[in-house]
Amino acid sequence: MGSTYGNWLYNLNLDNTITITGYIDSTNLGKDNPNYTLVVPSAIPDGGEVDIEVASIGNGAFSNYKYIKSVSLPKSIQTLGVSCFSNCSSLSTINLSNVVNIGISAFTQCIKLKNIYLTSIQTLGERCFY
């Protein structure tokens, strides 16, 4: 079952990490800013004294977010789910230097994606940059 923190949608995983599953009002995110950068949080407050680390982006989480120009992922993100950024037609830059696993079709139809930084990748899903 999903939860929210501000406009972020997320799931708490069994290993006590967070998977970001989306953003409220996603269709207009960045619409009024041609250089919009989606900045993913590194942690979500648990209501107590400890924040819970964001470790992954869920399947389809930001699919079809057509106004996002770039994405800033925290160092804690290690996994990107299936089609998580697919059809982000304005996305041109993302730093994946700490990402270990990228799911199938993660960046499919990101037609402007030119600047990708990969240093820790162990698994690339089929058609992830198709």
N, CA, C and O atoms as a GROMACS GRO file, in nm:
protein
  520
    1MET      N    1   0.083  -0.117   0.000
    1MET     CA    2   0.000   0.000   0.000
    1MET      C    3   0.089   0.125   0.000
    1MET      O    4   0.188   0.131   0.073
    2GLY      N    5   0.054   0.224  -0.081
    2GLY     CA    6   0.135   0.342  -0.098
    2GLY      C    7   0.111   0.449   0.007
    2GLY      O    8   0.007   0.453   0.073
    3SER      N    9   0.209   0.536   0.020
    3SER     CA   10   0.202   0.648   0.112
    3SER      C   11   0.244   0.774   0.039
    3SER      O   12   0.291   0.769  -0.074
    4THR      N   13   0.226   0.888   0.104
    4THR     CA   14   0.268   1.014   0.046
    4THR      C   15   0.355   1.092   0.145
    4THR      O   16   0.340   1.081   0.267
    5TYR      N   17   0.444   1.170   0.089
    5TYR     CA   18   0.525   1.264   0.166
    5TYR      C   19   0.532   1.390   0.080
    5TYR      O   20   0.599   1.391  -0.023
    6GLY      N   21   0.463   1.495   0.121
    6GLY     CA   22   0.449   1.611   0.033
    6GLY      C   23   0.376   1.564  -0.092
    6GLY      O   24   0.266   1.507  -0.083
    7ASN      N   25   0.434   1.586  -0.207
    7ASN     CA   26   0.377   1.538  -0.334
    7ASN      C   27   0.435   1.405  -0.379
    7ASN      O   28   0.394   1.352  -0.482
    8TRP      N   29   0.529   1.350  -0.305
    8TRP     CA   30   0.592   1.224  -0.342
    8TRP      C   31   0.504   1.106  -0.304
    8TRP      O   32   0.445   1.104  -0.196
    9LEU      N   33   0.495   1.009  -0.392
    9LEU     CA   34   0.427   0.882  -0.366
    9LEU      C   35   0.536   0.778  -0.343
    9LEU      O   36   0.637   0.776  -0.414
   10TYR      N   37   0.517   0.691  -0.243
   10TYR     CA   38   0.622   0.593  -0.215
   10TYR      C   39   0.566   0.470  -0.147
   10TYR      O   40   0.454   0.469  -0.096
   11ASN      N   41   0.649   0.366  -0.147
   11ASN     CA   42   0.619   0.243  -0.074
   11ASN      C   43   0.734   0.216   0.023
   11ASN      O   44   0.850   0.240  -0.010
   12LEU      N   45   0.701   0.168   0.141
   12LEU     CA   46   0.802   0.124   0.237
   12LEU      C   47   0.830  -0.023   0.209
   12LEU      O   48   0.738  -0.105   0.206
   13ASN      N   49   0.956  -0.056   0.187
   13ASN     CA   50   0.996  -0.193   0.155
   13ASN      C   51   1.023  -0.274   0.282
   13ASN      O   52   1.041  -0.218   0.390
   14LEU      N   53   1.026  -0.405   0.268
   14LEU     CA   54   1.050  -0.494   0.382
   14LEU      C   55   1.186  -0.471   0.445
   14LEU      O   56   1.204  -0.496   0.564
   15ASP      N   57   1.284  -0.424   0.366
   15ASP     CA   58   1.418  -0.399   0.420
   15ASP      C   59   1.430  -0.258   0.480
   15ASP      O   60   1.540  -0.210   0.504
   16ASN      N   61   1.316  -0.194   0.505
   16ASN     CA   62   1.308  -0.061   0.565
   16ASN      C   63   1.376   0.046   0.479
   16ASN      O   64   1.442   0.137   0.531
   17THR      N   65   1.360   0.035   0.348
   17THR     CA   66   1.400   0.139   0.254
   17THR      C   67   1.275   0.184   0.180
   17THR      O   68   1.169   0.122   0.190
   18ILE      N   69   1.288   0.292   0.106
   18ILE     CA   70   1.176   0.350   0.033
   18ILE      C   71   1.193   0.330  -0.117
   18ILE      O   72   1.304   0.340  -0.170
   19THR      N   73   1.082   0.300  -0.184
   19THR     CA   74   1.076   0.303  -0.330
   19THR      C   75   0.982   0.417  -0.368
   19THR      O   76   0.865   0.418  -0.329
   20ILE      N   77   1.034   0.514  -0.443
   20ILE     CA   78   0.952   0.623  -0.493
   20ILE      C   79   0.866   0.567  -0.606
   20ILE      O   80   0.918   0.505  -0.698
   21THR      N   81   0.735   0.589  -0.599
   21THR     CA   82   0.645   0.533  -0.700
   21THR      C   83   0.580   0.640  -0.788
   21THR      O   84   0.507   0.607  -0.881
   22GLY      N   85   0.607   0.767  -0.760
   22GLY     CA   86   0.551   0.871  -0.845
   22GLY      C   87   0.545   1.005  -0.774
   22GLY      O   88   0.603   1.024  -0.667
   23TYR      N   89   0.474   1.096  -0.836
   23TYR     CA   90   0.460   1.232  -0.786
   23TYR      C   91   0.319   1.278  -0.817
   23TYR      O   92   0.270   1.257  -0.928
   24ILE      N   93   0.253   1.341  -0.720
   24ILE     CA   94   0.117   1.389  -0.740
   24ILE      C   95   0.117   1.501  -0.844
   24ILE      O   96   0.208   1.584  -0.844
   25ASP      N   97   0.017   1.504  -0.931
   25ASP     CA   98   0.004   1.603  -1.039
   25ASP      C   99   0.119   1.590  -1.138
   25ASP      O  100   0.175   1.690  -1.183
   26SER      N  101   0.153   1.469  -1.170
   26SER     CA  102   0.268   1.440  -1.256
   26SER      C  103   0.257   1.496  -1.396
   26SER      O  104   0.360   1.531  -1.455
   27THR      N  105   0.139   1.505  -1.452
   27THR     CA  106   0.126   1.547  -1.591
   27THR      C  107   0.170   1.690  -1.613
   27THR      O  108   0.207   1.727  -1.725
   28ASN      N  109   0.168   1.773  -1.509
   28ASN     CA  110   0.208   1.912  -1.522
   28ASN      C  111   0.342   1.944  -1.457
   28ASN      O  112   0.384   2.060  -1.456
   29LEU      N  113   0.409   1.845  -1.402
   29LEU     CA  114   0.535   1.867  -1.333
   29LEU      C  115   0.639   1.926  -1.428
   29LEU      O  116   0.680   1.860  -1.524
   30GLY      N  117   0.681   2.048  -1.401
   30GLY     CA  118   0.780   2.116  -1.484
   30GLY      C  119   0.724   2.189  -1.604
   30GLY      O  120   0.801   2.246  -1.682
   31LYS      N  121   0.595   2.190  -1.620
   31LYS     CA  122   0.532   2.250  -1.739
   31LYS      C  123   0.568   2.398  -1.757
   31LYS      O  124   0.588   2.443  -1.869
   32ASP      N  125   0.578   2.472  -1.648
   32ASP     CA  126   0.606   2.615  -1.656
   32ASP      C  127   0.754   2.649  -1.647
   32ASP      O  128   0.790   2.767  -1.639
   33ASN      N  129   0.841   2.549  -1.648
   33ASN     CA  130   0.984   2.571  -1.638
   33ASN      C  131   1.055   2.485  -1.742
   33ASN      O  132   1.066   2.364  -1.723
   34PRO      N  133   1.104   2.544  -1.852
   34PRO     CA  134   1.167   2.465  -1.958
   34PRO      C  135   1.297   2.396  -1.917
   34PRO      O  136   1.346   2.311  -1.990
   35ASN      N  137   1.352   2.432  -1.801
   35ASN     CA  138   1.476   2.369  -1.752
   35ASN      C  139   1.452   2.292  -1.624
   35ASN      O  140   1.542   2.281  -1.540
   36TYR      N  141   1.331   2.238  -1.606
   36TYR     CA  142   1.293   2.174  -1.481
   36TYR      C  143   1.378   2.051  -1.451
   36TYR      O  144   1.397   1.964  -1.535
   37THR      N  145   1.430   2.047  -1.327
   37THR     CA  146   1.504   1.932  -1.277
   37THR      C  147   1.421   1.865  -1.168
   37THR      O  148   1.382   1.929  -1.070
   38LEU      N  149   1.394   1.737  -1.186
   38LEU     CA  150   1.327   1.658  -1.083
   38LEU      C  151   1.433   1.617  -0.981
   38LEU      O  152   1.526   1.545  -1.015
   39VAL      N  153   1.419   1.663  -0.859
   39VAL     CA  154   1.515   1.632  -0.753
   39VAL      C  155   1.451   1.530  -0.659
   39VAL      O  156   1.360   1.563  -0.583
   40VAL      N  157   1.499   1.407  -0.666
   40VAL     CA  158   1.444   1.298  -0.585
   40VAL      C  159   1.506   1.305  -0.445
   40VAL      O  160   1.628   1.318  -0.433
   41PRO      N  161   1.424   1.296  -0.340
   41PRO     CA  162   1.479   1.303  -0.204
   41PRO      C  163   1.563   1.181  -0.169
   41PRO      O  164   1.541   1.072  -0.223
   42SER      N  165   1.658   1.199  -0.080
   42SER     CA  166   1.743   1.088  -0.037
   42SER      C  167   1.679   1.007   0.076
   42SER      O  168   1.716   0.892   0.100
   43ALA      N  169   1.584   1.069   0.144
   43ALA     CA  170   1.517   1.002   0.256
   43ALA      C  171   1.379   1.062   0.278
   43ALA      O  172   1.351   1.175   0.236
   44ILE      N  173   1.294   0.985   0.344
   44ILE     CA  174   1.159   1.028   0.379
   44ILE      C  175   1.146   1.016   0.531
   44ILE      O  176   1.180   0.913   0.588
   45PRO      N  177   1.098   1.122   0.598
   45PRO     CA  178   1.079   1.113   0.744
   45PRO      C  179   0.978   1.004   0.779
   45PRO      O  180   0.877   0.987   0.711
   46ASP      N  181   1.007   0.930   0.885
   46ASP     CA  182   0.915   0.823   0.926
   46ASP      C  183   0.819   0.868   1.035
   46ASP      O  184   0.745   0.786   1.090
   47GLY      N  185   0.821   0.996   1.069
   47GLY     CA  186   0.735   1.047   1.174
   47GLY      C  187   0.803   1.045   1.310
   47GLY      O  188   0.752   1.102   1.406
   48GLY      N  189   0.917   0.982   1.317
   48GLY     CA  190   0.994   0.978   1.441
   48GLY      C  191   1.124   1.054   1.423
   48GLY      O  192   1.129   1.156   1.355
   49GLU      N  193   1.227   1.003   1.484
   49GLU     CA  194   1.357   1.070   1.479
   49GLU      C  195   1.444   1.026   1.362
   49GLU      O  196   1.545   1.090   1.333
   50VAL      N  197   1.407   0.919   1.295
   50VAL     CA  198   1.491   0.863   1.190
   50VAL      C  199   1.424   0.879   1.054
   50VAL      O  200   1.305   0.854   1.040
   51ASP      N  201   1.501   0.919   0.954
   51ASP     CA  202   1.452   0.923   0.817
   51ASP      C  203   1.479   0.788   0.751
   51ASP      O  204   1.577   0.722   0.785
   52ILE      N  205   1.393   0.749   0.658
   52ILE     CA  206   1.409   0.621   0.588
   52ILE      C  207   1.470   0.649   0.451
   52ILE      O  208   1.419   0.732   0.376
   53GLU      N  209   1.576   0.579   0.418
   53GLU     CA  210   1.651   0.599   0.294
   53GLU      C  211   1.570   0.561   0.171
   53GLU      O  212   1.502   0.458   0.168
   54VAL      N  213   1.579   0.645   0.069
   54VAL     CA  214   1.518   0.616  -0.060
   54VAL      C  215   1.620   0.535  -0.140
   54VAL      O  216   1.728   0.584  -0.171
   55ALA      N  217   1.585   0.410  -0.173
   55ALA     CA  218   1.680   0.320  -0.238
   55ALA      C  219   1.646   0.288  -0.383
   55ALA      O  220   1.730   0.236  -0.456
   56SER      N  221   1.522   0.318  -0.426
   56SER     CA  222   1.484   0.280  -0.562
   56SER      C  223   1.372   0.367  -0.616
   56SER      O  224   1.300   0.435  -0.543
   57ILE      N  225   1.361   0.363  -0.749
   57ILE     CA  226   1.251   0.426  -0.821
   57ILE      C  227   1.167   0.312  -0.876
   57ILE      O  228   1.220   0.224  -0.945
   58GLY      N  229   1.039   0.312  -0.848
   58GLY     CA  230   0.952   0.201  -0.886
   58GLY      C  231   0.916   0.194  -1.033
   58GLY      O  232   0.941   0.288  -1.109
   59ASN      N  233   0.859   0.082  -1.072
   59ASN     CA  234   0.816   0.059  -1.209
   59ASN      C  235   0.718   0.168  -1.254
   59ASN      O  236   0.618   0.193  -1.188
   60GLY      N  237   0.748   0.232  -1.365
   60GLY     CA  238   0.660   0.333  -1.423
   60GLY      C  239   0.645   0.460  -1.342
   60GLY      O  240   0.557   0.541  -1.372
   61ALA      N  241   0.728   0.482  -1.241
   61ALA     CA  242   0.712   0.593  -1.147
   61ALA      C  243   0.703   0.730  -1.215
   61ALA      O  244   0.619   0.812  -1.177
   62PHE      N  245   0.787   0.756  -1.314
   62PHE     CA  246   0.788   0.886  -1.380
   62PHE      C  247   0.763   0.872  -1.530
   62PHE      O  248   0.799   0.961  -1.607
   63SER      N  249   0.704   0.766  -1.571
   63SER     CA  250   0.671   0.743  -1.712
   63SER      C  251   0.577   0.852  -1.762
   63SER      O  252   0.480   0.888  -1.696
   64ASN      N  253   0.607   0.904  -1.879
   64ASN     CA  254   0.525   1.006  -1.946
   64ASN      C  255   0.530   1.144  -1.880
   64ASN      O  256   0.440   1.225  -1.902
   65TYR      N  257   0.631   1.172  -1.800
   65TYR     CA  258   0.648   1.306  -1.742
   65TYR      C  259   0.719   1.389  -1.849
   65TYR      O  260   0.842   1.400  -1.846
   66LYS      N  261   0.646   1.445  -1.940
   66LYS     CA  262   0.703   1.503  -2.061
   66LYS      C  263   0.774   1.636  -2.045
   66LYS      O  264   0.836   1.683  -2.140
   67TYR      N  265   0.766   1.699  -1.929
   67TYR     CA  266   0.829   1.831  -1.912
   67TYR      C  267   0.960   1.827  -1.833
   67TYR      O  268   1.026   1.930  -1.820
   68ILE      N  269   0.998   1.713  -1.782
   68ILE     CA  270   1.121   1.704  -1.702
   68ILE      C  271   1.242   1.712  -1.795
   68ILE      O  272   1.254   1.635  -1.890
   69LYS      N  273   1.332   1.805  -1.768
   69LYS     CA  274   1.453   1.823  -1.849
   69LYS      C  275   1.570   1.740  -1.794
   69LYS      O  276   1.646   1.683  -1.871
   70SER      N  277   1.582   1.734  -1.663
   70SER     CA  278   1.688   1.655  -1.602
   70SER      C  279   1.639   1.595  -1.470
   70SER      O  280   1.537   1.637  -1.415
   71VAL      N  281   1.714   1.496  -1.423
   71VAL     CA  282   1.679   1.428  -1.299
   71VAL      C  283   1.802   1.424  -1.210
   71VAL      O  284   1.911   1.389  -1.254
   72SER      N  285   1.783   1.462  -1.084
   72SER     CA  286   1.889   1.453  -0.985
   72SER      C  287   1.853   1.344  -0.886
   72SER      O  288   1.758   1.357  -0.808
   73LEU      N  289   1.930   1.235  -0.890
   73LEU     CA  290   1.906   1.122  -0.801
   73LEU      C  291   2.002   1.129  -0.683
   73LEU      O  292   2.120   1.162  -0.702
   74PRO      N  293   1.956   1.098  -0.563
   74PRO     CA  294   2.048   1.093  -0.449
   74PRO      C  295   2.142   0.972  -0.461
   74PRO      O  296   2.113   0.878  -0.535
   75LYS      N  297   2.250   0.976  -0.389
   75LYS     CA  298   2.348   0.866  -0.391
   75LYS      C  299   2.288   0.735  -0.340
   75LYS      O  300   2.341   0.628  -0.370
   76SER      N  301   2.180   0.743  -0.265
   76SER     CA  302   2.118   0.623  -0.208
   76SER      C  303   2.042   0.539  -0.310
   76SER      O  304   2.015   0.421  -0.285
   77ILE      N  305   2.007   0.596  -0.424
   77ILE     CA  306   1.931   0.522  -0.526
   77ILE      C  307   2.021   0.421  -0.595
   77ILE      O  308   2.122   0.458  -0.654
   78GLN      N  309   1.983   0.293  -0.586
   78GLN     CA  310   2.061   0.188  -0.650
   78GLN      C  311   1.984   0.115  -0.759
   78GLN      O  312   2.045   0.050  -0.844
   79THR      N  313   1.852   0.123  -0.758
   79THR     CA  314   1.770   0.048  -0.853
   79THR      C  315   1.666   0.138  -0.918
   79THR      O  316   1.598   0.216  -0.852
   80LEU      N  317   1.657   0.126  -1.051
   80LEU     CA  318   1.554   0.194  -1.129
   80LEU      C  319   1.463   0.087  -1.187
   80LEU      O  320   1.511  -0.005  -1.254
   81GLY      N  321   1.335   0.097  -1.164
   81GLY     CA  322   1.239  -0.003  -1.209
   81GLY      C  323   1.207   0.000  -1.356
   81GLY      O  324   1.252   0.088  -1.429
   82VAL      N  325   1.130  -0.096  -1.398
   82VAL     CA  326   1.085  -0.111  -1.537
   82VAL      C  327   1.011   0.015  -1.581
   82VAL      O  328   0.921   0.062  -1.511
   83SER      N  329   1.049   0.069  -1.695
   83SER     CA  330   0.983   0.186  -1.756
   83SER      C  331   0.970   0.306  -1.663
   83SER      O  332   0.878   0.386  -1.678
   84CYS      N  333   1.060   0.319  -1.568
   84CYS     CA  334   1.046   0.425  -1.465
   84CYS      C  335   1.054   0.567  -1.522
   84CYS      O  336   0.993   0.658  -1.467
   85PHE      N  337   1.129   0.587  -1.631
   85PHE     CA  338   1.135   0.718  -1.695
   85PHE      C  339   1.098   0.710  -1.843
   85PHE      O  340   1.133   0.799  -1.919
   86SER      N  341   1.030   0.608  -1.885
   86SER     CA  342   0.995   0.592  -2.026
   86SER      C  343   0.905   0.706  -2.074
   86SER      O  344   0.821   0.756  -2.000
   87ASN      N  345   0.925   0.743  -2.198
   87ASN     CA  346   0.845   0.849  -2.262
   87ASN      C  347   0.858   0.985  -2.195
   87ASN      O  348   0.765   1.066  -2.202
   88CYS      N  349   0.969   1.012  -2.130
   88CYS     CA  350   0.998   1.146  -2.078
   88CYS      C  351   1.066   1.221  -2.192
   88CYS      O  352   1.189   1.229  -2.199
   89SER      N  353   0.986   1.276  -2.280
   89SER     CA  354   1.034   1.329  -2.408
   89SER      C  355   1.126   1.450  -2.398
   89SER      O  356   1.195   1.480  -2.496
   90SER      N  357   1.130   1.519  -2.285
   90SER     CA  358   1.221   1.633  -2.269
   90SER      C  359   1.346   1.599  -2.189
   90SER      O  360   1.439   1.680  -2.181
   91LEU      N  361   1.350   1.481  -2.130
   91LEU     CA  362   1.463   1.443  -2.044
   91LEU      C  363   1.591   1.437  -2.126
   91LEU      O  364   1.600   1.365  -2.226
   92SER      N  365   1.692   1.515  -2.083
   92SER     CA  366   1.819   1.517  -2.157
   92SER      C  367   1.939   1.477  -2.071
   92SER      O  368   2.042   1.436  -2.125
   93THR      N  369   1.927   1.487  -1.939
   93THR     CA  370   2.042   1.459  -1.852
   93THR      C  371   1.999   1.384  -1.727
   93THR      O  372   1.899   1.418  -1.663
   94ILE      N  373   2.077   1.281  -1.693
   94ILE     CA  374   2.056   1.210  -1.566
   94ILE      C  375   2.189   1.150  -1.523
   94ILE      O  376   2.263   1.094  -1.604
   95ASN      N  377   2.218   1.161  -1.394
   95ASN     CA  378   2.340   1.104  -1.339
   95ASN      C  379   2.303   0.973  -1.270
   95ASN      O  380   2.232   0.971  -1.170
   96LEU      N  381   2.353   0.863  -1.326
   96LEU     CA  382   2.325   0.729  -1.274
   96LEU      C  383   2.448   0.669  -1.210
   96LEU      O  384   2.462   0.546  -1.204
   97SER      N  385   2.539   0.754  -1.161
   97SER     CA  386   2.669   0.706  -1.113
   97SER      C  387   2.662   0.609  -0.995
   97SER      O  388   2.754   0.530  -0.977
   98ASN      N  389   2.557   0.614  -0.915
   98ASN     CA  390   2.544   0.520  -0.802
   98ASN      C  391   2.443   0.409  -0.827
   98ASN      O  392   2.424   0.321  -0.743
   99VAL      N  393   2.377   0.414  -0.943
   99VAL     CA  394   2.275   0.313  -0.975
   99VAL      C  395   2.343   0.183  -1.016
   99VAL      O  396   2.436   0.182  -1.097
  100VAL      N  397   2.295   0.073  -0.959
  100VAL     CA  398   2.350  -0.060  -0.985
  100VAL      C  399   2.264  -0.137  -1.084
  100VAL      O  400   2.317  -0.209  -1.169
  101ASN      N  401   2.132  -0.123  -1.074
  101ASN     CA  402   2.038  -0.198  -1.158
  101ASN      C  403   1.941  -0.105  -1.229
  101ASN      O  404   1.878  -0.019  -1.166
  102ILE      N  405   1.929  -0.122  -1.360
  102ILE     CA  406   1.832  -0.046  -1.439
  102ILE      C  407   1.737  -0.144  -1.506
  102ILE      O  408   1.781  -0.237  -1.574
  103GLY      N  409   1.608  -0.124  -1.486
  103GLY     CA  410   1.506  -0.215  -1.536
  103GLY      C  411   1.481  -0.204  -1.686
  103GLY      O  412   1.527  -0.111  -1.752
  104ILE      N  413   1.407  -0.300  -1.736
  104ILE     CA  414   1.369  -0.306  -1.877
  104ILE      C  415   1.298  -0.177  -1.917
  104ILE      O  416   1.212  -0.127  -1.845
  105SER      N  417   1.336  -0.124  -2.033
  105SER     CA  418   1.272  -0.006  -2.093
  105SER      C  419   1.270   0.117  -2.001
  105SER      O  420   1.182   0.203  -2.015
  106ALA      N  421   1.363   0.127  -1.909
  106ALA     CA  422   1.364   0.236  -1.811
  106ALA      C  423   1.363   0.374  -1.877
  106ALA      O  424   1.299   0.466  -1.826
  107PHE      N  425   1.433   0.389  -1.988
  107PHE     CA  426   1.442   0.519  -2.056
  107PHE      C  427   1.394   0.511  -2.201
  107PHE      O  428   1.436   0.591  -2.284
  108THR      N  429   1.308   0.416  -2.232
  108THR     CA  430   1.255   0.401  -2.367
  108THR      C  431   1.184   0.529  -2.410
  108THR      O  432   1.106   0.587  -2.335
  109GLN      N  433   1.213   0.572  -2.532
  109GLN     CA  434   1.153   0.691  -2.593
  109GLN      C  435   1.186   0.822  -2.520
  109GLN      O  436   1.110   0.918  -2.526
  110CYS      N  437   1.300   0.823  -2.453
  110CYS     CA  438   1.352   0.949  -2.399
  110CYS      C  439   1.440   1.006  -2.510
  110CYS      O  440   1.563   0.997  -2.505
  111ILE      N  441   1.375   1.065  -2.608
  111ILE     CA  442   1.440   1.099  -2.735
  111ILE      C  443   1.546   1.209  -2.724
  111ILE      O  444   1.627   1.224  -2.816
  112LYS      N  445   1.547   1.286  -2.617
  112LYS     CA  446   1.648   1.391  -2.601
  112LYS      C  447   1.758   1.354  -2.503
  112LYS      O  448   1.847   1.434  -2.475
  113LEU      N  449   1.754   1.233  -2.451
  113LEU     CA  450   1.852   1.191  -2.351
  113LEU      C  451   1.989   1.176  -2.416
  113LEU      O  452   2.010   1.087  -2.499
  114LYS      N  453   2.082   1.263  -2.378
  114LYS     CA  454   2.216   1.263  -2.437
  114LYS      C  455   2.325   1.252  -2.333
  114LYS      O  456   2.433   1.202  -2.362
  115ASN      N  457   2.299   1.299  -2.213
  115ASN     CA  458   2.401   1.299  -2.109
  115ASN      C  459   2.364   1.200  -2.000
  115ASN      O  460   2.276   1.225  -1.918
  116ILE      N  461   2.434   1.087  -2.001
  116ILE     CA  462   2.409   0.980  -1.904
  116ILE      C  463   2.542   0.946  -1.839
  116ILE      O  464   2.642   0.926  -1.907
  117TYR      N  465   2.544   0.939  -1.708
  117TYR     CA  466   2.667   0.908  -1.636
  117TYR      C  467   2.650   0.775  -1.564
  117TYR      O  468   2.573   0.765  -1.468
  118LEU      N  469   2.722   0.673  -1.612
  118LEU     CA  470   2.714   0.538  -1.556
  118LEU      C  471   2.851   0.498  -1.502
  118LEU      O  472   2.949   0.502  -1.577
  119THR      N  473   2.859   0.461  -1.378
  119THR     CA  474   2.988   0.413  -1.325
  119THR      C  475   2.975   0.287  -1.241
  119THR      O  476   3.074   0.215  -1.224
  120SER      N  477   2.857   0.258  -1.188
  120SER     CA  478   2.839   0.145  -1.096
  120SER      C  479   2.746   0.036  -1.149
  120SER      O  480   2.712  -0.057  -1.076
  121ILE      N  481   2.703   0.048  -1.273
  121ILE     CA  482   2.602  -0.044  -1.330
  121ILE      C  483   2.649  -0.189  -1.328
  121ILE      O  484   2.760  -0.221  -1.370
  122GLN      N  485   2.560  -0.276  -1.280
  122GLN     CA  486   2.583  -0.420  -1.285
  122GLN      C  487   2.481  -0.488  -1.376
  122GLN      O  488   2.513  -0.588  -1.440
  123THR      N  489   2.358  -0.433  -1.382
  123THR     CA  490   2.253  -0.493  -1.462
  123THR      C  491   2.181  -0.386  -1.543
  123THR      O  492   2.132  -0.287  -1.487
  124LEU      N  493   2.176  -0.406  -1.675
  124LEU     CA  494   2.098  -0.320  -1.764
  124LEU      C  495   1.985  -0.402  -1.823
  124LEU      O  496   2.010  -0.504  -1.888
  125GLY      N  497   1.862  -0.361  -1.800
  125GLY     CA  498   1.748  -0.432  -1.856
  125GLY      C  499   1.741  -0.414  -2.007
  125GLY      O  500   1.795  -0.318  -2.062
  126GLU      N  501   1.676  -0.507  -2.072
  126GLU     CA  502   1.657  -0.497  -2.218
  126GLU      C  503   1.594  -0.366  -2.256
  126GLU      O  504   1.506  -0.315  -2.186
  127ARG      N  505   1.638  -0.311  -2.366
  127ARG     CA  506   1.582  -0.187  -2.424
  127ARG      C  507   1.577  -0.071  -2.326
  127ARG      O  508   1.491   0.016  -2.337
  128CYS      N  509   1.668  -0.068  -2.229
  128CYS     CA  510   1.660   0.038  -2.128
  128CYS      C  511   1.686   0.176  -2.185
  128CYS      O  512   1.638   0.275  -2.129
  129PHE      N  513   1.759   0.188  -2.295
  129PHE     CA  514   1.784   0.317  -2.358
  129PHE      C  515   1.735   0.317  -2.503
  129PHE      O  516   1.793   0.386  -2.587
  130TYR      N  517   1.632   0.244  -2.534
  130TYR     CA  518   1.583   0.228  -2.670
  130TYR      C  519   1.496   0.343  -2.710
  130TYR      O  520   1.445   0.346  -2.823
   0.00000   0.00000   0.00000
